[in-house]
Amino acid sequence: MTETTSPKTGTGSIFGKIIAVRGSVVDVWFETDIPAIYSLLHAGKNNEISFEVMTQLDSHTVRCIAMTATQGLARGTFAEYMGSELTVPVGENILGRMFDVFGNTIDKLEPIPKAERRSIHQSPPPLSDRSTKSEIFVTGIKAIDVLLPLERGGKSGLLGGAGVGKTVLLTELIHNMVGQNQGVSIFCGIGERSREGQELYHEMKDAGVLDDMVMVFGQMNEPPGARFRVGHAALTMAEYFRDDEQRDVLLLIDNIFRFIQAGMEVSGLMGQMPSRLGYQPTMGTDLSKLEERIAHTKTGAITSIQAVYVPADDMTDPAAVHTFAHLSASIVLSRKKAGEGLYPAIDLLQSNSKMATPGIIGERHYQLAQQIRETLAQYEELKDIIAMLGMEQLSPADRALVNRARKLERFFTQPFFSTEKFSDLKGKDVSLEDALSGCERILADEFKDLPENSFYMIGKVEEAIVKSREKDSSKTNKDKKEEVTA
């Protein structure tokens, strides 16, 4: 039975009375001292039901959106305002743990010691504190560093369906972030499946990168209010490491479309007039409030990689248009590449980066990237002819081009640290200089006599020579064995 008796006084809290409950929307009446927007209210026997003030309807009434299920609430129930907004813990002791939107641990381990808590509603860093220099975020992954350079303190989109290697790529980026930059990784799951969160947690644990990362989840079974705020919660934790600890942070968001979708649900529940295709009229503002906090400042940088779901593959959808406006790079994963075993399965021609300009990456890197794209694009055009007539019908110049393109495709594959136990291949971290040098030498036909398989799943290009020799040696020994047996 719901408790509607008068609340205890003298606790320093303000109490209001719930006058309406409509699903996740709760109206609360206060006699005096109406709470501010974004204030957090609590109700229920042990204050287990929480809701956030979204609108002040009049001088006594606020309309709130629930962050938890509202079962058990009734008109006449007292709601408590403790004078704070939604807060999450920050500090070193949150590393290696998994949290929900309230900052409660959900990994069934020991509760974290008392930590500093900060409001999730923070302002973006002022322009005067931002870095004006465009820097490249080196990942150690050849395909990304050469053709799709990421911006340090920028936002990159990761587009791909199920089973093409999104999670593996994210895991590898986390591993390299910890190893190269002594940075911190924060994974934020917005509106995704609970199963995926559990799998990712165990994968990170097995890969040995969990101790330098934080995981925050607002799963798809949670109310829209929780899903709408979990991104801000993860950003607040990231801002602590950037501003207070002066460390670089890699923020992975899966999936940014679910954030927009949660905002659309909240907007509808609050009775706002929908905009085009049913999206909330404030979608641009809602997304900007989140994205503008991801920045490169004088103390450090939050670099974000965001999985992007494009509704019905329609790039003109308002959610996709607004999201891409914030991104400095788009990494498109291809199921076709994954089917060919070319991992990471990045579609190098569909993907792009705004950083790939001579002024940022340098003339040599830019010209080389253009040459690689041209070679791969010409190979793509020749594929139909090869499929119908075979390689023999191509001119010598085209055959040489196909040979170079196929070697480049295989050179851009790479054994990952996060998949060592599955593939038995030692992970490779390749510097940008080694990756550029390898591409230059392949394009210069330095390795035209080597088989293309020698370039598959290697680090530096020199490993192709070693691999080819080992293969030849193994073949020679096998032939000798067969002769002796005969």
N, C-alpha and C positions, 0 to 999 in steps of 0.2 A: 504494500500500500504506500502511495506517495505521501511524503511528509510535507504538510502545508502549515504546520504550526509556526509561530513567530520565531525568527532566528535569534541566536544569541547576540547580544550587543557587547560593545567594548572590545571587539576583536580587531579594530582598525579597518574593517572591511565595510563596504556599502552594500546593502541588500535591496534588491528589486523583486517584483512579483511577475511571474510569467503570465501573460494574458492571452497568448495564442501560440500554438505549435502546429506548423504545416510542413510535415516531412522534416527537411533539414533547416527550415526557416523558423526562428523563434523570436517572438516579440516580448520584450520585457519592459515593465512600467516601473519608474523610479519616482519617489516622492520629491526628492531634491538631488543635487549633484549627479547629473546625468553623465555616464561614462563617455570618454572620447572615442572617436573612430579607431578601430584596431585594438580596442581594449578586449581582454579575455575575461569571460564570465564562466562561472562554474555552477552546476546544480546537481541534484541527486543526493543519495544518502551519504556517500563519501566523496562528494564533489567529482564523481567519475565522468560526468557529462560536461563537455567544454564547448563553448561557442564564442565566436568573435564578432564584435560589433561592426557592422558594415554601413549602417545608415541611422541617422537620428531623425525619426519621423516627426516629432514635435518636442516641446520642452520637457516632456516626461517619458517619452517612449523611444526605445532603440530597437532596430531590427537586426538580428544576428544570424550568422550562418554557422551551423553545427560542425564541429571538427570530429565529433564522435557520433555513434548511433544515438538517436533520441528516444529509444524505448524507455518507458517509465516516466517520461515527463508529462505533466498535466497542468492545466490552468490553475493558478493559485500556488504553484510550487515557488519557493524562494530561490532566486539566483544571486550568487555572491560575486562581487567585484573586488578583487584584492589590490587594485591600483597598479596593475602591470599589463603589458602586452604578452604575446606568446614569446617565450624565451627558450633557448637551447644552450647546452653546456659547450664551453670552448676550452682549449688548453691541450697540453701534451698527453694527458691521460685519456683523451677520447680516441687516440690512435689505436687501430686494430679492433674497433668495436662497431656494432651495427645499431642504428637508432631509428626511431619513428619521428614523426613531425614534432612531437612534444619534447624530443630529446631524451626519451626513455629508451633504455637498452632493450633490444629484442633478440639478442643472441644467446639468451639463457645462461650467461656467465655471471660472475659476481658483479653486483652493482658498482659503478665507478665511484671513487671517493668524491666528496663534495667539491664541485668545480664551479668556476665563475660561469654565470649565465648571462647571455646577451639577447636583446630583442631581435627578432628576425627582420624587423622593419628598419633597415638602415638606408641612408642616402648613398647614391653613387659617389665615388671620390671626386672632389672638385677638379676642374680642368687644370688649375695651377699645380695640382699634385701629380698629374698624369705625365708619363714619359712621352716625349714628342718624337722619339727615335723608333723607327720600325726595325725590330730585330727578328731573326729567324729562330724558331723553336726547333732545334735539331732532335729528331726522334731516334736516330740510329737505324731507321727502316729505309732502305735504298729508294724504293718506289716513291715514298712520300717526300723524302728530303730532296730528291733530284727534280721531280716533276710537279709536286704539290707542296711546296714549302709552307709550313704552318707559321703563323705569327705568334711570337711570344706575347702573351697577354691578349691574344685574339680569340675568336670563336670560329670553330670549324664544324661543318656538318658531315655526318657519317650516314650515307643513304644505303640501305640494303635490306633485303628480306630475311626470312629465317633460314639458318643453315649455311650462310655464305661466309661466315667468319668474323662477324661484328665483335662478338664477345672475346674471341681469341686476339683480335687486333687491339681491343681495349686493354686486355690483360697485359699484352706485350708493351703497350705504351706506358702502363703503370709500372711495369718492371724496369723499363729504361729510364723513366722519370726518377725513380728511387736510386738507380745505379749511377746515372750520369750527373744529375743535377742536385742530388741529396734533397730532393723535394718531397712534397706530400701529395698524395692522390686522394681525391674525394669522389666517391661514386654516388650519384643521386638517381634513384629509381622512381620515376613519376608515372603512376597509373599503369605499371606493367604487371606481369603475372607473378604471384608469390613464388611459384616454382622456379622462375628465372632468378629471383633474388637468392634463393637458397643454393641453387647450383653455382651461381657466381661466387657466393661466399666461400663455398668449399673449393672452387677452382683457385681462388686467390690464396686460400690457405695452403693448398697443395703446391702452388707456385712459389710460396715463401715471400709474398709481397704484402701480406695482410697487416704486418706490424707497422707499415708506413702509410696506411690508408684508413679512411673512415667511410662507412657505408650508411646512407640515409635512404629510407624507403617510405613511400606513400603508395601502397599497392592499389590495384584496380578495384578491390572489394571495399575500400575505405570511402567515406563520404567525400563529395567533391571539394568541400572546404579544406580537408586534410591534403588532398592531392594538389590543390591550388597553392598551398603554402609550403610544401615540402622542399621546393626549389629554393625558396628564400631561406629556409632553415639550413640547407647545405651550404649556401653562399655565405651565411653568417659564420659558419665554422671555417670556411675557406679564407674569409677576410681576416680572421684572427691570425692564421699562419702567415698571411702576406704582410699584414700591417704590424703585428706585435713581434712575431718571430723572424720577420724579414726573410721568409723562405718562398721559393717558387711553388705554386700549387697547380696541379693538373685536376681540373674539374670535369668529370664525365657525367653527362646527363642522358638518361635513357627513359623516356622519350620526350622531346620538347613539344611535340604535337599534343601529347596527353595533358601538358600544362595548359595549353590553349583550350583544349576540350573541357578541362575542369573549370576554367574561367567562364566558358560558355554556359556550363551547367549552373554555376553560381549566379551568373547574370540573369539567367532565366528564372531561377528560384526567387531572386530579389525583385522580379517583376519589371526588369528593364526591357525596353523595346528592342527586339533583335535587329541586327544589321544584315548585310548580304549573306545569303546561304545559312542564316540562323546564328552566325557568330555574334559575340557580344559587341556592342557599339564601342567599347573601350579596349578592344583587343590590342591595338597598337600601343596604347599606354601600358596595359598590363604586361605585355612582352618586354617593352623598353625598361620598365622598372626592374625587371629581372636581369636582362642582358647588359644594361649599362653599368651594373655593379661589377661585371667581369671586366677587369681593366689592368693595364700595366702601369704601376705607379713608381715613385722614386724608391720605395722600400722593397718591392717585389712585384711579381706578376701572377695573375690567375689566368691560366690558359685553359680554354674550355673546348671539349670535343663533344658534340651533341648528336645523338641519333635522331634522325628526322624521318617521320612517317609522312609520306605525301598522299593525301586522300585520293583514291582512284587514279593514281599516277598523273594527276592534273596539276601541272606546275603553275597554273593561273589561279589555283585555289587561294583565297585570302590568307589562310594560315601559312601556306608555303611561301607566298610572296612576302609577307611580313617577316617570316623567319629568315629567308635568304638575304633580306636587306641587312641583317646584322652579321652575317657570316663573311669571313675573309677567305675561306677555302671550303670546297665541297669534295668529299671523298666518296665516290660511287662504287659500291661493291657489286660484282657481276656474278650471277649464278653460272653463266657459261664458263667463265674463267675458273671458278671453283670446280666445275665438272671436268675441266682439263687438268686439274691438279696444280694450277698456277696460283700458289698462295704466297703472300696475301692476294686475294682475288679482286684486286682493284682494277676497274675499267679506266685505263690511263688516258683514253681519249675523251671520255664523258666527264671525268673529274677535272677540276680547275682550282687555281689559287690566285688571289689578287696580289700576293706577294711576289709572284713570278714576273718581276719587272727589272730591267737592267739597273735602275737606281737603288734597288734593295738587295738583290742577290748578286749583282755584278754582271758585267758584259759576258764573261766567259761562260758562267753558269746559264745565263739566259739564252745565249746562242746555242749552247749544247742542248738545252731542254727543247728549244724550237726544232732543232735537227732531229731529235729523238721522236718528237710528236709527228714530224713530217714523214719519217721513215715508217712509223707504225701505221699512220693513216694511209700511206701508199700500199702497204702490205694488206691492209683491210680491203682496199679496192681490188687487189689482185686475187683475193681468196676465192671469189666466184669463178675466175678463169682457171685457177688451180684445181678447184673441185670438179669442173667440167672436163678440162683438157689435160690436166696434169702439169707438173713442173717442166716437163720436156718442151712444152710449147712456148715457154717464156723466153724472152731475149736474155743474153748473158748478163746485161745490166740489171734486168728485173730479178734474175735468179740470185745475183749478188745482194740485191736489196732485201729479198725474202730471207736470205741466209742471215743477214745482219739483224733484221727485225725479229726473227725467231730466237737468235742468241740474246738479244736485248730482253725479250719477254721472259726468257728463262733466267737471265741475270737478275731481273727484278724480283724473282722469287727469293725467299730467305728463310732459313731455319730459325724458329723462334725459341727463346728461353722458356716460354710458357708451355711449349708443346714437346719439350725434350723427352719426357717420360713416355709419350705416345709414339713419337717418330724415331727415337733412338739417334736423332741428329743433334749435335751440340749447337745450342743457340749462338747466333752471330750478331754482334753489334758493329755496324759498319760506319766509319766516319764519312762525312760529306766529301772530303777530298778523295778518299779511296773510291767512293761511289762514282764521282765525276770522272776520275781518271779511268776507271773500268769502262764507262760508257764511251769515252773518247777513243780508247784503244779498240773497242769492238767496232765502232763506226769507221775507224781507219783501216779496217780489215786486217788487223794484226793477228787475229786468231782464226782466219778463214779456213785453215786446215783442221782445226779442232772440231770434233762433233758437238752439236748443239746441246746434247745431254750433259756435257761437261760443265755447262753453266747453270745447271738446275740445282737449286738449294745450296748455293755457296755464299760466302761472305765477300771477300776481296776477289778481284778478277784473276789474280795469280793462282788461286785455288783451282781454277779450271784446268790449268796446265798440269798441276799435281794429280788431279782427278783423272785426267786423260792418260797420264803415264801409268798410274796405278791400274787403270782399266786394261791398257795394253799389256802390262806386265802380267796381270791376272790371266789375260787371254793366251799369252805365250806359254805360261805355265800349264794352262789347261790343255793346249795343243800338244805340249811335250808329254804330258801324262797320258793322253789318248794314244800317242805314238808308241810309248812304252807298253801300254796295255795291249795294243794291237800286235 
